[in-house]
Each structure stands twice: as C-alpha cells, then as structure tokens.
Amino acid sequence: MRPLKYDVIVAGGGPAGMCAAMQSAAAGARTLLVERGSMLGGTTNTAGVNFPGIFHAWGRQVIRGYGWKLVEHCVAESGGELPAFFDPPVPSRHWMHQVRVDRALYTMLCDEHVSRTGAEILFHTMPAKLEARETGWRVTVCGKTGLFELDATCLVDCTGDANLVTMAAGDLLDAGGEKQPGTYVCRASGYDPDTLDLEQIDAAFQEALARGEVLPHDAGWDVNTPVASRWLRNLGENANHIPGIDARDSEGRTRMEIEGRKAILRMYRFLRRQPGLENLRFEFLAPECGVRETARIAGDVTITAEDYQSGRVWPDALSHSFYPIDLHTAGGSGLNKIGLAPGTVPTVPRGALLPKRLKRIAVGGRCVSSDRAANSALRVQASAMAMGQASGAMAALAAQTGVDMRDLPIEDIRALLRTHDAIVP
C-alpha cells in the first residue's frame, strides 16, 4: 500500500501540538495529528495540570488564538469563571491568572476543536523513523498493528522531547545535562485540613523520614524543611518532586512514572496512619507524571534568560510568552523563581522554532531552542499553545508554497496568525 500523503504531520497532541494542527488545517493544509496516547490535551489532562496559563500580562491579553478559544469554551460550558485578569493586572502570585478547567470536559472539547478545523487525529501511534526525501519526509510510525509509513511535506515536532528532531539527526542543547524534577499530580479527599493537628502530623513525618518510610520530596519541593502539612493543604495536588531522572527516552520515562507513583503511595500509607486521616482517599490520579524538562533543540537562534527577562522583541517574533523564570531543582528550596519587571512581555522568534541544518521541520512547545532558565518559563501551557500555532502556520504556508520555512516572508506568517485570532508581537 502506498503511504498516505499529508501536507503537514504534527507529532504530539498536547497544548502545542493541538494548536499547530488546528492552525495548519484551518489554513487549508491536509494535516495529521499523531498522538502516542489515548487523548489530546497533554499536560492539562494526562499530567493533571488543569490550570493553563498565562494568557494575560500587565492589563492586556498577550496570547489568544486556538488555545485560548479552547480554554475559554471549556470554562464557559462548564459554568466556571475566568480569573479577574485586569484587577490587578498582575497578581501577587502569578498562578492566580492561570485558568482552571474541568479535565473531563476539556478532554472531549480537544477532540471537537481539533476535528472541527479538518485536522485528522491518529491516537495510539508514535513516530519510529524519519527519512528525508526530495519533497519532504517519510515518517514510519508504530501503531497498534505494527509499523506503517506516512509522507509529509512538512513536520511539526510538538512531542516535548524533540523526538522528530532527534530522529532527523538534529542537534540538541545540553542533551545529557541536569533536568528539572517532574511532578506526579493527584487529588486527595476524605479529610478537612482545618480539623487536623498538622504540627503532630509534621512531627510524625519527620520520624517516618528518619525511618526511611518516606522521602523529603514526597511531600513537597523544599527538601530543607519537608513537611506533610503542605501536601495536606494542597490536597496532594502539584505537591511533590520526582528528581534525578532524564525522561527523554522510554527507559527514563518509565522510571519517572514508577517513582512518581511510589512517592504518592508512600504518602498515602503514612498519612492513613495519622489521626483524622483514616478516610483519606484519592479522587484523581493523573495518567502520567508531569515532565518539566527533557530536550531542547539547537535552533537557528537560542533564547537566553537575558533575552527573556529583558522582553527582547525579536525581528522575527511570532508569539509572546508570559511567566516568571521557574526553574525547579532537586535540592534546597526546590524552586528558583525570578519574576519579570513591570511591562515586560517576552517574545519567541521564528528562529527558535527551527532546528539548525534541518528543512521542512519546526517545533512547538518546551523543546524550543532556549537555555535552561528561559525554557523554565517558555515551557508552560499558554506559551506552548502560542508557539504551536506559529509553527503550524509556518508549516502550512511552506507546504502550500514550496518555500522553506526560513524563507517565508515574516509578514505572511504574521498575517495568517492574525487571521486566526493569534496575537503577534
């Protein structure tokens, strides 16, 4: 059987990949979105981080487009409320402008929104091999019944791990270096934190630590002062660190999943023995451990922390990002956070989305070409959505015109993005 032919194939159905596929298909390109799992949404639902952001900065919206439309629809249909984005324009804590969405509804709306643009979706499938061809790429994918081939003029790598770029022998930045810890999200219930003797529970936690029954990062990010009370107040949500694992390959990812569930199980067994927690149970356990950092491509340009914090407006900027430097660490307080100066809104250039030496391939999301500090901010969901839409626009235009993504007139890309409600720097 001849391989199926597409203008654009997008790998990875998370925040970036969905937006890349929607933009590409809406621009008229025959588009396939390939996702290794059973659902679209990525970090929002498979990792359980159901509060995407940040879309607004300093009293104005800086990220819109397909990602925002999906988030806004989910909040409206679930009967929820959006944060008060303009009062104040930047809150005392940045996460107050993240948007809480219903995970189940969001998952269903992802299918609806992507399909509505005409993009095709293929679940339970992941790329296995790439072959550069004169007119594009041959992609060998692994599906439920084995390997099969697809042809595409252009590719968009939104895997988060730069899988396509790696298969194409593209260059990575600091491939073997230190990685930020992951976090395995759950949500506990069956107790009222206000009725618990938290000091007594924290003292018992220190004793359990001394016996090796729990580990410091099981209960939070700060290993200098590990306490169970913080985990309890957060209902276990976004409340642990899974350190020391490079989750870029299958072996590392497997280890992170297992270690993440071990951490939650240790907390469960410890807490159930404490007064007032006899009925503790889990309402939710994320399907996967959330991963903050794996691979970053070596692009035509690399966004540095200085570029990011200064709000550099690149001549080929295609999207905004707004989030503090947010570098999680295995030791100490567990987090190095640096806010942005008033009025500063960083931008993402085309060159950071294009791997060096490779043609007809772009990236979106956390594998953007950036140093570790800048990447710790760029990786978040709203920024990934904006980058994905930008890469989807480039891929569609390149496939339709035969012009390399690097050579497309930048105003043509921006005009297409604006037509589809994206905010362009």
C-alpha positions in Angstrom: 0.0 0.0 0.0 1.3 3.5 -0.9 2.0 5.7 2.1 -0.7 8.2 3.0 0.3 11.7 1.9 -0.1 14.8 4.0 0.9 18.4 3.7 1.7 18.6 7.4 2.1 15.9 10.1 2.2 17.1 13.7 3.6 14.8 16.4 2.3 15.2 19.9 -1.2 16.2 20.9 -0.5 18.4 23.9 -1.1 22.2 24.1 1.4 23.0 21.3 0.5 20.1 19.0 -3.2 20.7 19.1 -2.7 24.4 18.2 -0.2 23.5 15.5 -2.7 21.1 13.9 -5.7 23.4 14.2 -3.8 26.3 12.6 -2.3 24.1 9.8 -5.7 22.5 8.9 -7.6 25.8 9.2 -5.1 27.3 6.7 -6.1 24.7 4.2 -3.2 22.2 4.6 -4.0 18.4 4.8 -3.0 17.8 8.4 -2.5 14.7 10.5 -2.0 15.0 14.3 -0.3 11.9 15.7 -0.6 11.2 19.4 1.0 8.3 21.3 -1.7 8.2 24.0 -5.5 8.0 24.0 -6.4 11.7 24.3 -5.4 15.2 23.3 -4.5 17.8 25.9 -1.1 16.7 27.2 0.0 18.5 30.4 -3.6 19.8 31.0 -5.2 16.4 31.4 -2.7 13.5 31.0 -0.4 15.2 33.6 -3.3 16.6 35.5 -2.1 20.2 35.4 -5.6 21.6 34.6 -4.8 25.3 35.0 -3.3 26.5 31.8 -1.7 30.0 31.6 -0.6 32.7 31.5 -2.6 34.4 28.7 -2.6 38.0 30.1 0.2 40.4 31.1 0.1 43.9 32.6 -3.5 44.5 31.9 -3.8 43.2 28.4 -4.1 39.8 26.7 -0.9 38.6 25.0 -1.8 35.1 24.0 -5.0 34.2 22.2 -5.7 32.1 19.1 -6.8 28.5 19.1 -5.5 27.6 22.5 -7.3 30.4 24.3 -10.5 29.7 22.3 -10.5 26.1 23.6 -9.8 27.2 27.2 -12.4 29.9 27.2 -15.0 27.5 25.7 -14.3 24.9 28.4 -14.8 27.4 31.2 -18.0 28.8 29.7 -19.5 25.3 29.0 -18.7 24.1 32.5 -20.3 27.1 34.1 -17.0 28.3 35.5 -15.5 31.8 35.8 -12.4 33.3 34.3 -9.9 35.0 36.7 -10.2 38.7 37.1 -7.3 39.3 34.6 -7.3 43.1 34.9 -7.8 43.6 38.7 -5.0 43.6 39.4 -3.2 43.4 36.0 -0.5 41.2 37.6 -1.5 39.5 40.9 0.8 39.0 43.8 1.2 35.3 42.8 1.4 34.6 39.1 -0.7 31.4 39.3 -3.8 33.4 40.2 -4.1 34.2 36.5 -4.0 30.6 35.4 -7.3 29.3 34.2 -8.8 26.2 36.0 -10.6 23.9 33.5 -12.7 20.8 34.0 -10.3 17.9 32.9 -13.0 15.6 31.6 -14.8 18.3 29.6 -11.5 19.7 28.3 -10.5 16.3 27.0 -13.7 16.0 25.0 -13.5 19.6 23.7 -10.0 19.0 22.5 -11.3 16.3 20.1 -14.1 18.6 19.0 -12.0 21.7 18.4 -9.2 19.9 16.5 -11.6 17.9 14.4 -13.7 20.9 13.6 -10.7 22.5 11.7 -10.4 19.5 9.4 -7.3 18.1 11.0 -7.2 14.3 11.2 -6.3 12.6 14.5 -4.4 9.3 15.0 -4.2 8.0 18.6 -2.0 5.2 19.9 0.6 5.9 17.3 4.1 7.4 17.5 6.9 8.1 15.1 9.6 5.4 14.9 11.8 6.6 12.0 12.3 9.5 9.7 13.7 9.6 6.2 14.4 12.9 4.4 13.1 12.9 0.8 13.3 15.4 -2.0 9.8 16.7 -1.5 9.6 16.3 2.3 9.7 13.5 4.8 8.7 9.8 5.0 7.6 9.0 8.5 7.5 5.5 9.8 5.1 5.2 12.7 4.3 2.5 15.1 0.6 1.8 15.6 -1.5 -0.9 17.2 -0.9 -3.4 14.4 2.7 -2.6 13.6 4.7 -0.2 11.5 3.4 1.8 8.6 4.6 4.7 6.5 3.3 8.3 6.0 4.6 11.0 3.8 4.5 14.7 4.7 5.8 17.8 3.1 6.4 19.4 6.5 6.6 18.3 10.1 5.9 20.0 13.4 7.6 18.4 16.4 5.4 19.0 19.5 6.5 15.9 21.4 8.1 17.9 24.2 11.1 15.6 23.8 12.2 16.7 20.3 11.5 13.1 19.1 11.2 14.1 15.4 14.2 16.4 15.5 16.3 13.6 17.2 15.2 11.1 14.5 16.2 13.6 11.8 19.7 13.8 13.4 19.1 17.4 14.6 21.2 19.0 17.3 20.2 19.3 20.9 21.3 21.7 23.6 22.9 20.2 26.7 21.4 16.8 25.9 22.9 15.0 28.9 22.7 17.7 31.5 20.7 18.2 34.7 16.9 18.1 34.3 14.2 19.7 36.4 12.3 17.3 38.6 8.9 16.1 37.5 5.7 16.2 39.5 3.1 13.5 39.7 -0.4 15.1 40.3 -3.1 13.6 42.4 -6.0 15.0 44.4 -6.8 13.6 47.8 -10.1 13.9 49.8 -11.7 12.4 52.9 -10.5 15.0 55.4 -10.7 18.6 56.3 -7.2 20.2 56.7 -8.6 22.7 59.2 -9.6 20.0 61.7 -6.2 18.2 61.7 -3.4 18.6 64.2 -0.8 19.5 61.5 2.0 20.0 63.9 1.6 16.5 65.2 1.4 15.1 61.7 4.6 17.0 60.7 6.4 15.6 63.7 5.3 12.1 62.7 6.5 12.8 59.2 10.0 13.6 60.5 10.0 10.3 62.3 8.9 8.5 59.2 11.7 10.3 57.3 14.3 9.1 59.8 13.0 5.5 59.4 13.2 5.7 55.6 9.4 5.2 55.1 9.1 8.4 53.1 11.4 10.7 51.2 11.7 14.5 51.6 10.5 15.3 48.1 7.4 13.1 48.5 5.7 15.8 50.4 6.8 18.9 48.6 9.5 20.8 46.7 11.5 22.2 49.6 13.8 19.4 50.9 15.3 21.7 53.5 12.1 21.8 55.5 10.0 18.8 54.3 6.6 18.8 56.0 3.4 16.8 55.3 1.1 19.7 56.2 1.9 21.5 52.9 0.9 18.3 51.0 -2.3 18.1 53.0 -3.3 21.7 52.5 -2.8 21.3 48.7 -4.8 18.0 48.8 -1.8 16.4 47.2 -2.1 18.5 44.0 1.2 19.6 42.4 2.8 18.7 45.7 5.8 16.5 45.1 9.1 16.4 43.1 10.4 13.4 41.2 14.1 14.2 40.9 17.2 12.9 39.2 15.6 11.3 36.1 16.1 12.2 32.4 12.7 11.2 30.9 13.6 11.8 27.3 13.7 8.1 26.4 11.4 5.2 27.2 13.6 3.9 30.0 13.8 7.2 31.7 10.1 7.9 31.3 9.2 4.5 32.7 11.3 5.2 35.7 9.7 8.5 36.3 6.2 7.1 36.1 7.1 4.3 38.6 8.9 6.6 41.0 6.1 9.1 40.9 3.5 6.6 41.8 5.8 5.3 44.6 6.1 8.7 46.1 2.3 9.1 46.2 1.9 5.6 47.7 4.4 6.3 50.4 2.5 9.5 51.4 -0.8 7.6 51.3 0.4 4.8 53.6 2.0 7.3 56.0 -1.0 9.7 56.1 -3.6 7.0 56.6 -2.0 6.1 59.9 -2.4 9.7 61.2 -5.3 10.9 63.4 -8.1 12.4 61.3 -6.9 10.8 58.0 -8.3 7.4 58.4 -10.7 8.1 55.5 -8.1 9.6 53.1 -8.7 8.6 49.6 -7.8 9.7 46.1 -10.3 11.4 43.8 -7.8 11.7 40.9 -4.5 10.3 39.9 -3.0 11.7 36.7 -2.5 9.1 33.9 1.2 10.3 33.7 3.8 12.0 35.7 4.3 15.7 34.6 7.7 16.3 33.0 9.2 19.8 33.1 12.3 19.3 31.1 13.9 16.8 28.7 15.2 18.0 25.3 15.8 21.5 23.9 16.7 21.8 20.2 19.6 23.8 18.9 17.8 26.2 16.7 18.8 29.0 14.3 18.7 31.2 17.4 18.6 30.3 21.1 16.6 32.4 23.6 18.6 33.1 26.6 17.4 34.1 30.1 18.7 37.6 29.4 16.6 37.8 26.2 13.6 36.5 28.0 13.8 38.7 31.1 14.5 41.9 29.0 11.5 41.3 26.9 13.5 41.3 23.7 11.3 41.8 20.7 13.0 39.7 18.0 12.7 41.0 14.4 11.1 37.6 13.5 9.0 37.3 16.7 5.8 35.3 16.1 4.4 34.9 19.6 4.5 36.1 23.2 5.3 34.2 26.5 4.5 35.4 30.0 5.6 33.5 33.0 8.4 34.0 35.6 11.7 32.1 35.3 10.5 29.0 37.1 13.5 26.6 37.4 12.7 23.6 39.7 15.6 21.9 41.5 16.2 18.7 43.3 17.8 20.3 46.3 17.3 23.3 48.6 14.0 25.1 48.3 13.2 23.2 45.2 12.5 26.3 43.1 14.4 29.3 41.7 11.8 31.8 40.6 12.5 35.2 39.1 9.7 37.5 38.1 9.5 39.8 35.1 9.9 43.5 35.5 6.8 45.6 35.1 5.7 45.9 31.5 8.0 43.2 30.3 6.5 40.7 27.8 9.0 38.2 26.3 8.7 37.1 22.6 9.5 34.0 20.7 11.3 34.3 17.3 10.8 32.1 14.3 14.5 31.1 14.5 14.0 29.4 17.9 11.3 27.1 16.4 13.5 25.9 13.5 16.2 23.3 14.1 19.7 24.1 12.7 20.5 22.4 9.4 17.1 20.8 9.0 14.5 21.9 6.5 10.7 21.4 6.4 10.5 20.8 10.2 9.6 23.2 13.0 9.0 22.7 16.7 6.4 24.0 19.2 6.3 23.8 23.0 9.0 23.1 25.6 11.7 21.8 23.1 12.0 25.4 21.8 15.6 26.5 21.3 16.4 28.2 24.7 18.7 28.0 27.6 17.5 26.2 30.8 16.4 29.3 32.6 14.5 30.7 29.7 13.0 27.3 29.0 11.7 27.0 32.5 9.3 29.9 31.7 8.7 29.2 28.0 7.6 25.6 28.7 4.2 26.5 30.2 0.9 25.7 28.5 -0.2 29.1 27.2 3.2 29.8 25.7 3.3 26.4 24.2 -0.1 26.9 22.6 1.2 30.2 21.0 4.4 28.6 19.7 2.4 25.6 18.4 0.1 27.8 16.4 3.0 29.8 15.0 4.8 26.6 13.8 1.5 25.3 12.4 1.2 28.5 10.3 4.8 28.2 9.1 4.4 24.5 8.1 1.1 25.1 6.3 2.5 28.0 4.3 5.7 26.2 3.5 3.8 23.1 2.3 1.5 25.1 0.1 4.1 27.4 -1.4 7.2 25.2 -1.6 9.2 27.9 0.2 11.4 26.9 3.1 10.1 28.0 6.5 13.2 30.1 6.9 12.5 32.0 3.7 8.8 32.6 4.1 8.1 36.4 4.4 7.7 37.0 8.1 4.7 39.3 7.4 2.9 36.4 5.6 3.2 34.2 8.6 2.0 37.0 10.9 -0.9 37.8 8.7 -2.1 34.2 8.7 -1.8 34.1 12.5 -3.8 37.3 12.9 -6.5 36.0 10.6 -6.9 33.1 13.1 -7.1 35.4 16.1 -3.5 35.0 17.3 -1.8 37.9 19.0 1.5 38.7 17.2 4.3 40.9 18.7 
